[in-house]
Amino acid sequence: MNKKKFLSLLLALAMVLALAACGGGNDAKQDTPPAENTGDTGNADGAGNTPADPMDALVEAAKAEGELIVYGSCEEEYLAAACHHFEELYGIHVTYQRLSTGEVQAKIEEENGNPSGDVWFGGTTDPYNVAAAEGLLEAYEAQNASHLLGDQYRHADGYWYGIYKGILGFMVNKDELARMNIEAPKDWADLLDAKYKDLIWLSNYNTAGTAKLVINTMIQKYGHDEGIQYLVDLDKNIEVYTKSGSGPSKNVGTGECVVGIGFLHDGITQIVDNGYENIELVIPSSGTSFEIGATAIFKGCQHPNAAKLWIEYALSPECVELAVENGSYQFLVIDNAQQPQQAADFGLDPENVMDYDFEDATNNITTYIEEVMNALGGGDDRFQTE
């Protein structure tokens, strides 16, 4: 072979090899794109790929569990709507039960780390704080907590997150008061007047978070001894203690209850949804307190990923805006949700409330309940539990 042919052969061979190398490299890159490194290696699939979005990984893990059990202490219509929508969004079967906050607290205390439910939804935070202090709730740092309106709407260590805010006050039947020629009470002290004897309904201190809030409010407003004495004096005018905090509101429109103590958004429900225009809402003139309705995970729950996904869902407009569609008119506490116009229409102001001491309520509510019940002689058949 002469030198010219040899050089031509070498050049042709080099071109073939170069083309093969370029083509093979491009094909490989197109077939297996590199997985994005999120820094979370705990959710890798069998091929070693990590989802780009940690929320996607949580959704997949929750779907793999396939089930969620919710104990709800908000109104049942809202609870049902929230649970059904979660099921629609993620294809996870949801079982729910409506219980008062006191009932949920007692249930998980009895189960002591082996809870029959996964998450708690709705109801005042005083029982949540007690459960957290007892080690019965699971801490979780929620991504959607960034939308909360302030730090007061979450537990500092992530044991619960706020979903709404409710104002404590009075609901009165205007027709019944007019018939009896009695003015509506304007403040807490007015409720002690003998003219309201057997006209007032409140919820049970042992079963309702609303009533626990009333205890804490009176102690913080008047002082320890004076606050308990106020509740003893108030008891003389109370006809019924309902199991649930919303119980009084549901009986004002019919006139069975003439003056109900509870959350004013429950009164709005009776006016707007049930047509009881004879109900008047009263914000106590010397000041009142408020609830933060919360959601939390039970420690040791059977479906931990579905529970975490529920917390993210509960802190989204997808969930909280269902409240107003289902007769619940609380103020919402996340910045990307639309507030219910009805609450503003009835003159409720979420900022016009007393400076509530959550730490004192958390540390002492169990003792306060015992002291109040002892002062009342242990209670009687007016204290409903069913």
For each residue, the residues with C-beta under 8 A, 3 or more apart:
1: 5 6 9
2: 5 6
3: 6 7
4: 7 8
5: 1 2 8 9
6: 1 2 3 9 10
7: 3 4 10 11
8: 4 5 11 12
9: 1 5 6 12 13
10: 6 7 13 14
11: 7 8 14 15
12: 8 9 15 16
13: 9 10 16 17
14: 10 11 17 18
15: 11 12 18 19
16: 12 13 19 20
17: 13 14 20 21
18: 14 15 21 22
19: 15 16 22 23
20: 16 17 23 24
21: 17 18 24 25
22: 18 19 25 26
23: 19 20 26 27
24: 20 21 27 28
25: 21 22 28 29
26: 22 23 29 30
27: 23 24 30 31
28: 24 25 31 32
29: 25 26 32 33
30: 26 27 33
31: 27 28
32: 28 29
33: 29 30
34:
35: 48 49 50 52
36: 50 52
37: 50
38: 50 51 52 53 54
39:
40: 43 50 54 57
41: 44 50
42:
43: 40 50 51 54 57 60 61
44: 41 48 49 50
45: 48 49 50
46:
47:
48: 35 44 45
49: 35 44 45
50: 35 36 37 38 40 41 43 44 45 57
51: 38 43 54 56 57 60
52: 35 36 38 56
53: 38 56 57
54: 38 40 43 51 57 58 143
55: 58 59 143 312
56: 51 52 53 59 60
57: 40 43 50 51 53 54 60 61
58: 54 55 61 62 305 308 309 312
59: 55 56 62 63 90 309
60: 43 51 56 57 63 64
61: 43 57 58 64 65 305
62: 58 59 65 68 90 92 303 305 306 308 309
63: 59 60 66 90 91 92
64: 60 61 305
65: 61 62 68 92 303 304 305 306
66: 63 92 93 306
67: 92 93 94 95 302 303 306
68: 62 65 86 92 93 94 95 118 119 303 306 307 310
69: 94 95 96 116 117 118 119 301 302 303
70: 79 83 94 95 96 97 117 118 119 120 121 310
71: 96 97 99 104 107 117 119 120 121
72: 76 78 79 82 83 96 97 98 99 120 121 122 123
73: 98 99 100 101 104 120 121 122 123 209
74: 78 79 121 122 123 293 323 328
75: 78 79 98 122 246 266 269 326 327 328
76: 72 79 80 98
77: 80 81 326 327 328
78: 72 74 75 81 82 122 322 323 326 327 328
79: 70 72 74 75 76 82 83 96 98 121 122
80: 76 77 83 84 96 326
81: 77 78 84 85 322 325 326
82: 72 78 79 85 86 121 314 319 322
83: 70 72 79 80 86 87 94 96
84: 80 81 87 88 94
85: 81 82 88 89 318 319 322
86: 68 82 83 89 90 92 94 310 313 319
87: 83 84 90 91 92 93 94
88: 84 85
89: 85 86 313 318
90: 59 62 63 86 87 309
91: 63 87
92: 62 63 65 66 67 68 86 87 306 309
93: 66 67 68 87
94: 67 68 69 70 83 84 86 87
95: 67 68 69 70
96: 69 70 71 72 79 80 83
97: 70 71 72 117
98: 72 73 75 76 79
99: 71 72 73 103 104 107
100: 73 103 104 123 207 208 209 243 244 245
101: 73 104 105 123 124 126 127 128 208 209 212 245
102: 105 106 127 204 206 207 208 209 212
103: 99 100 106 107 207
104: 71 73 99 100 101 107 108 117 120 123 127
105: 101 102 108 109 127 130 131
106: 102 103 109 110
107: 71 99 103 104 110 111 116 117
108: 104 105 111 112 115 117 131 136 298
109: 105 106 112 131 134 136
110: 106 107
111: 107 108 114 115 116
112: 108 109 136
113: 135 136 299 300
114: 111 300
115: 108 111 118 136 298 299 300 301
116: 69 107 111
117: 69 70 71 97 104 107 108 120 298 301
118: 68 69 70 115 297 298 301 302 303 304 306 307 310
119: 68 69 70 71 295 296 297 298 301 307 310 311
120: 70 71 72 73 104 117 123 128 131 137 160 294 295 296 297 298
121: 70 71 72 73 74 79 82 163 295 310 314
122: 72 73 74 75 78 79 163 164 293 294 295
123: 72 73 74 100 101 104 120 127 128 209 293 294
124: 101 127 128 209 210 212 213 245 291 292 293 294
125: 128 129 160 162 209 291 292 293 294 358
126: 101 129 130 209 212 213 216 361 362 365
127: 101 102 104 105 123 124 130 131 209 212
128: 101 120 123 124 125 131 132 137 155 159 160 294 296
129: 125 126 132 133 155 160 358 361 362
130: 105 126 127 133 134 362 365 366
131: 105 108 109 120 127 128 134 136 137 296
132: 128 129 135 136 137 155 157 159 160 296
133: 129 130 362 363
134: 109 130 131
135: 113 132 299
136: 108 109 112 113 115 131 132 298 299
137: 120 128 131 132 159 160 296 297 298 299
138: 159 296 297 298 299 300 301 304 307
139: 157 158 159
140: 158 297 307 308 311
141: 145 158
142: 145 158 161 308 311 312 315
143: 54 55 146 312
144: 147 311 312 315 316 334
145: 141 142 148 154 158 161 315
146: 143
147: 144 315 334 335 336
148: 145 151 153 154 161 162 315 333 334 335
149: 153 333 334 335
150: 153 333
151: 148 154 156
152: 162 292 358
153: 148 149 150 161 162 165 292 333
154: 145 148 151 158 160 161 162
155: 128 129 132 158 159 160 161
156: 151
157: 132 139
158: 139 140 141 142 145 154 155 161
159: 128 132 137 138 139 155 296
160: 120 125 128 129 132 137 154 155 294 295 296
161: 142 145 148 153 154 155 158 294 295 296 311 314 315
162: 125 148 152 153 154 165 292 293 294 333
163: 121 122 293 294 295 314 315 319 320 332 333 334
164: 122 292 293 320 323 328 330 331 332 333
165: 153 162 290 291 292 293 330 331 332 333 350
166: 263 264 265 290 291 293 330 331
167: 263 264 265 283 288 290 331 348 349 350 352 353
168: 210 213 214 217 261 262 263 264 284 288 289 290 291
169: 261 262 263 264 267 281 282 283 284 288
170: 184 185 191 259 260 261 281 282 284
171: 248 249 252 259 260 262 264 266 267 270 279 280 281 282
172: 177 184 185 252 258 259 260 279 280 282
173: 176 177 252 253 255 257 258 259 278 279
174: 177 178 184 278 279 280
175: 178 179 255 278
176: 173 179 180 255 258
177: 172 173 174 180 182 183 184 258
178: 174 175 181
179: 175 176
180: 176 177 258
181: 178
182: 177 195 196
183: 177 186
184: 170 172 174 177 259 280 282
185: 170 172 190 191 193 196 259 282
186: 183 190 282 284 285
187: 190 284 285 286
188: 191 218 221 230 284 286
189: 192 286
190: 185 186 187 193 196
191: 170 185 188 196 200 234 237 259 261
192: 189 196 230 233 234 236 237
193: 185 190 196 237
194: 197 236 237
195: 182
196: 182 185 190 191 192 193 199 200 237 258 259
197: 194 236 237
198: 237 238 239
199: 196 237 239 257 258 259
200: 191 196 234 237 238 239 257 258 259 260 261
201: 238 239 240 241 242 247 248 251 252 257 259 260 261
202: 211 214 234 238 241 242 248 260 261 262
203: 207 208 210 211 241 242 243 244 245 247 248 261 262
204: 102 207 208 211 241 242 243 383 384 385
205: 208 211 212 214 215 241 369 372 373 383
206: 102 369 373 379 383 385
207: 100 102 103 203 204 211 243 244 384 385
208: 100 101 102 203 204 205 211 212 242 243 244 245 247
209: 73 100 101 102 123 124 125 126 127 212 213 245 291
210: 124 168 203 213 214 244 245 246 262 263 291
211: 202 203 204 205 207 208 214 215 241 245
212: 101 102 124 126 127 205 208 209 215 216 361 365 369
213: 124 126 168 209 210 216 217 289 291 361
214: 168 202 205 210 211 217 218 231 261
215: 205 211 212 218 219 227 231 365 368 369 372
216: 126 212 213 219 220 289 356 357 360 361 365 368
217: 168 213 214 220 221 288 289 354 356
218: 188 214 215 221 222 227 228 230 231
219: 215 216 222 223 224 227 228 360 368
220: 216 217 227 289 354 356 357 360 361
221: 188 217 218 227 286 287 354
222: 218 219 226 227 230
223: 219 226 227
224: 219 227 228
225: 228 229
226: 222 223 229 230
227: 215 218 219 220 221 222 223 224 230 231
228: 218 219 224 225 231 232 368 371 372 375
229: 225 226 232 233 375
230: 188 192 218 222 226 227 233 234
231: 214 215 218 227 228 234 235 372 375 376
232: 228 229 235 236 372 375 376
233: 192 229 230 236
234: 191 192 200 202 230 231 237 238
235: 231 232 238 376
236: 192 194 197 232 233
237: 191 192 193 194 196 197 198 199 200 234
238: 198 200 201 202 234 235 241 382
239: 198 199 200 201 257 382
240: 201 247 248 257 382 384
241: 201 202 203 204 205 211 238 379 382 383 384
242: 201 202 203 204 208 245 247 248 384
243: 100 203 204 207 208 247 384 385 386
244: 100 203 207 208 210 247
245: 100 101 124 203 208 209 210 211 242 262 263 266
246: 75 210 249 250 262 263 266
247: 201 203 208 240 242 243 244 250 251 262 384
248: 171 201 202 203 240 242 251 252 257 260 261 262
249: 171 246 252 260 262 263 266 267 269 270
250: 246 247 253 266 270
251: 201 247 248 254 256 257 260
252: 171 172 173 201 248 249 255 257 258 259 260 267 270 276 279
253: 173 250 270 271 274 276 278 279
254: 251 257 276
255: 173 175 176 252 258 278
256: 251
257: 173 199 200 201 239 240 248 251 252 254 260
258: 172 173 176 177 180 196 199 200 252 255
259: 170 171 172 173 184 185 191 196 199 200 201 252
260: 170 171 172 200 201 202 248 249 251 252 257 267
261: 168 169 170 191 200 201 202 203 214 248
262: 168 169 171 202 203 210 245 246 247 248 249 266 267
263: 166 167 168 169 210 245 246 249 266 267 291 330
264: 166 167 168 169 171 267 268 281 283 346 348
265: 166 167 268 269 328 329 330 343 348
266: 75 171 245 246 249 250 262 263 269 270
267: 169 171 249 252 260 262 263 264 270 271 279 281
268: 264 265 271 272 281 329 342 343 346
269: 75 249 265 266 272 273 274 327 328 329
270: 171 249 250 252 253 266 267 273 274 276 279
271: 253 267 268 274 275 276 277 279 346
272: 268 269 327 329 342
273: 269 270 327
274: 253 269 270 271
275: 271
276: 252 253 254 270 271 279
277: 271
278: 173 174 175 253 255
279: 171 172 173 174 252 253 267 270 271 276
280: 171 172 174 184
281: 169 170 171 264 267 268 346 347 348
282: 169 170 171 172 184 185 186
283: 167 169 264 288 347 348 352
284: 168 169 170 186 187 188 287 288
285: 186 187
286: 187 188 189 221
287: 221 284 353 354
288: 167 168 169 217 283 284 353 354
289: 168 213 216 217 220 353 354 356
290: 165 166 167 168 350 353 356
291: 124 125 165 166 168 209 210 213 263
292: 124 125 152 153 162 164 165 333
293: 74 122 123 124 125 162 163 164 165 166 330
294: 120 122 123 124 125 128 160 161 162 163
295: 119 120 121 122 160 161 163 310 311 314 315
296: 119 120 128 131 132 137 138 159 160 161 311
297: 118 119 120 137 138 140 301 304 307 308 310 311
298: 108 115 117 118 119 120 136 137 138 301 307
299: 113 115 135 136 137 138
300: 113 114 115 138
301: 69 115 117 118 119 138 297 298 304 307
302: 67 69 118
303: 62 65 67 68 69 118 306 307
304: 65 118 138 297 301 307 308
305: 58 61 62 64 65 308 309
306: 62 65 66 67 68 92 118 303 309 310
307: 68 118 119 138 140 297 298 301 303 304 310 311
308: 58 62 140 142 297 304 305 311 312
309: 58 59 62 90 92 305 306 312 313
310: 68 70 86 118 119 121 295 297 306 307 313 314
311: 119 140 142 144 161 295 296 297 307 308 314 315
312: 55 58 142 143 144 308 309 315 316
313: 86 89 309 310 316 318 319
314: 82 121 161 163 295 310 311 319 320
315: 142 144 145 147 148 161 163 295 311 312 319 320 334
316: 144 312 313 319 320 334 336
317: 320 321 334 336 337 338
318: 85 89 313 321 322
319: 82 85 86 163 313 314 315 316 322
320: 163 164 314 315 316 317 323 332 334 337
321: 317 318 324 325 332 337 338
322: 78 81 82 85 318 319 325 326
323: 74 78 164 320 326 328 329 330 332 340
324: 321 328 329 340 342
325: 81 321 322
326: 75 77 78 80 81 322 323
327: 75 77 78 269 272 273
328: 74 75 77 78 164 265 269 323 324
329: 265 268 269 272 323 324 340 342 343
330: 164 165 166 263 265 293 323 340 343
331: 164 165 166 167 339 340 343 348 350
332: 163 164 165 320 321 323 337 338 339 340
333: 148 149 150 153 162 163 164 165 292
334: 144 147 148 149 163 315 316 317 320 337
335: 147 148 149
336: 147 316 317
337: 317 320 321 332 334
338: 317 321 332
339: 331 332 343 344
340: 323 324 329 330 331 332 343 344
341: 344 345
342: 268 272 324 329 345 346
343: 265 268 329 330 331 339 340 346 348 350
344: 339 340 341 347 348
345: 341 342
346: 264 268 271 281 342 343
347: 281 283 344
348: 167 264 265 281 283 331 343 344
349: 167 352
350: 165 167 290 331 343 353
351:
352: 167 283 349
353: 167 287 288 289 290 350 356
354: 217 220 221 287 288 289
355:
356: 216 217 220 289 290 353 361
357: 216 220 360 361
358: 125 129 152 361 362
359: 362 363
360: 216 219 220 357 363 364
361: 126 129 212 213 216 220 356 357 358 364 365
362: 126 129 130 133 358 359 365
363: 133 359 360
364: 360 361 367 368
365: 126 130 212 215 216 361 362 368 369
366: 130 369 370
367: 364 370 371
368: 215 216 219 228 364 365 371 372
369: 205 206 212 215 365 366 372 373
370: 366 367 373 374
371: 228 367 368 374 375
372: 205 215 228 231 232 368 369 375 376
373: 205 206 369 370 376 378 379
374: 370 371 377 378
375: 228 229 231 232 371 372
376: 231 232 235 372 373 379
377: 374 380
378: 373 374
379: 206 241 373 376 382 383
380: 377 383
381:
382: 238 239 240 241 379
383: 204 205 206 241 379 380
384: 204 207 240 241 242 243 247
385: 204 206 207 243
386: 243
